[in-house]
Amino acid sequence: MRTETNAETVKRLSICLACSHGGHLTEMLSLAEAFEGHDAFYFCYDADTTRALPRAHLVPNRPRNPLAFVANLFRLARIFRKERPDLVVSTGAEIAIPVVLVAKLFRVPSVYIECGAQVTRPSWTGRLMYWLADRFYVQWRELLRVYGPRARMRGSLIDEDEPIGGDRSRERRLKATLVQSAYAGGFSSDQPPMGLAYIASALEGHGCEVRVIDANAERLSAQDVTALIAGQAPDLVCFTVTTPLLPGTLGIVKGIRALGQPPMLIAGGPHATVLPEELLAEGAFDYVVRSEGEVTLGELVERLAQGQDAEGVAGVSWRKNGRIVHNPERPLCAELDALPCPDWSLFPLGRYSSLARRNDFCLPIITSRGCPYGCTFCYKGVFGRRLRLRPAADVVDEWQFLVERYGAREIAVIDDVFTADAERVQAICAMLTERGLARIPWSTTNGLRVNHVTPELLQAMKAAGCYRVYFGAESGVQRVIDSLNKNITIEQVRAAVRAAHEAGLEVGVYFMLGNLGETLADTEATMRFCRELDPDYAQYTVATPYPGTALYDEVVTSGRLRIDAWDDLASYGSMAFDSGELTSRVVARQYRKALRKFYCRPRFLMRQLPGLTTWTGFKHRLLGLGLVATFIVPGWSRRAGRRRGERTA
Amino acid sequence: MIYVTLGTMFLDFPRLIRKMDEIALSTGEKTVIQIGLGQTRPETCEFFDFKSRDEILRIQREARVIVCHAGIGSVLDALEARRPFVVVPRLKKYNEHMSDHQLDIAEAVQRRGWGRMVMDMALLAEACANPTPAPPSYRPAEARLVAALRDDIERVMALGRL
């Protein structure tokens, strides 16, 4: 990297542009604007068109000669040593291969743009570059779904490509960066963050230029995120804040505040909704968007774009003349189908992976918001307690879009109460089959309520491509279930698991340990119940009182909360309150024991054998083995529990 | 006037040239063909091998309809001229191209409603007589791709990696 000292320090990159001499060169020249202000040099075949280029290293055009290929590698090594490129960009064709290989050797990042002539079929160079290059762009929607999650489509020299949320270029376009920080326990990227994707589309619809930074997926430290934001120089930065994300978020905010001209900082999400004052403390956020953010944030940016403040924007908490003001509540969005689809094109989709899925390229969908039940451990502040259902056709439209636009190979339904309206689910399933989408596997990852499923419904789901359902049983003791205000019976759990198995579905069951008043015998009974149910997967968590839940209020009023800071609450798998009967150590021991007892059974291990035949299946089981090791070795459980993420339902 | 463009491909495309001759003969409409490197010469139609890009864009804007092979450069020029156009893919089986990728491009053009694809030469006369109107708002997302690259460059400057 060259540094020039003018009035201020200006960085210029040395960029290697590699392309052959025909249409690939034409495409590169069309993109020249992107490299303005940097030192670009070409690596091309020797031809009339390339001899006219200003700074070019030309090699003889012998693409299929293996000796020429090796000679090019050596030539390139010399060129790299001389020019010291910081970045390689190629529009193809096969000339990209030696360049990107040498770039790998020199640890230089590389970008490959698939040629506009490839519409539905990948080029063979493209297939290789998909794995080798650090960024891989295609120029046709048709091709995006053919490649896979590493491929991105962000504009094209030929095709039209508008942001999902719509393109409303205004005189003054605000630049917005959406951020999810790292989790308190470490990076966790099971699934792309749905909330941010909805916010991204909403802001695009209000004329914002949106960027997304998912620190978990990209393994970015707080310093990295701050450096990125400093470079992007956005007008506003929005954070999604849950309790486990809070420490990481505040770290980044501190970094941003230290920048010369800090952008406006906006927080949303569960933790921000419950405790807006905390986030509006001196030196932290400028605005908190409470509850559902799409409409509120849209209105807020309209006002900010005109240089105004949050006066009169319902659902915002903010600092007015140094004093914290809470604007009135905003009613929850009544017509969910009026919201634009989440924009996944901004996310690094190749970087998400979950052991709870069959395929790593899985995109989430939410078909309803809100839940009328009153479980004590569940947080309802964002989506509320009134169930709002999207119409079946609207759900299946998005489903089809995820499959046809992005090429999603699996769908995760992340509703809290997906099957609340059986007729609607039947209609969704029928439409999935009708439109040929039943071939795409899906699962209901946040859990169904056992009182909501019937054998017929589960069979319909199976026929429409569902391969696994999860149920929230929470405990094997009726008294404990009742204390959680869960409103289900042990018998209903048994019947639901049996019906799902009979429908040919895999079953996962969620349990919690360390609830208020739970005894050692109760935890043992839960483990016995789990073995009796014999589900395919069992997931245990340690009861955690997140702010805004009934459980939290209860442990606070009874003086049982045992944390010094939110960081303590954010580390999964450890007790954050005095449950009455059990000590923290006992709960941690029982937690490990429960997982060990379930996952180390020969019966469970035998069931894993068929899954080993696919690459993803093999990879997931290998990673799973590592996880199981953490249950066996004491002291590792904190890391293991972290992977669960925050769960509701 | 019908303007026909065969791009810079070194392989011949006699199927289209012969058919355009036939159509020009029967309708009497002035037809100009840009031939490129191919060997076949039309008998009725006017033709030239290459002209400067500016001149070609001028001819295209004057055309009532553009007939082009499904090369990316030709399709882009036709779209830029904002004239109705018919796209005829070069096929491997007639030795008009080394692969059938022009078929993909032609199909995409048809799917987007940018122009009309013709595979069967028997349908070409009708397509030239009734082409689909040019898309009024066609705008390639070039600026977005440039912005994406600038983002990547920004990222390398901030982190030294992508």
Interface residues (C-beta under 8 A of the other chain):
Chain A: M1 K11 L13 I15 G22 G23 T26 S30 L31 E33 A34 F35 H38 D86 L87 V89 P109 S110 V111 I113 C115 G116 A117 Q118 V119 T120 R121 D134 R135 Y137 Q139 W140 E142 R152 R154 G155 S156 L157 I158 D159 E160 D161 E162 E209 R211 L220 D224 A227 L228 A230 G231 Q232
Chain B: T8 G71 I72 G73 V75 L76 H101 D104 I105 E107 A108 R112 Y138 R139 P140 A141 E142 A143 R144 L145 V146 A147 A148 L149 R150 D151 D152 I153 E154 R155 V156 M157 A158 L159 G160 R161 L162
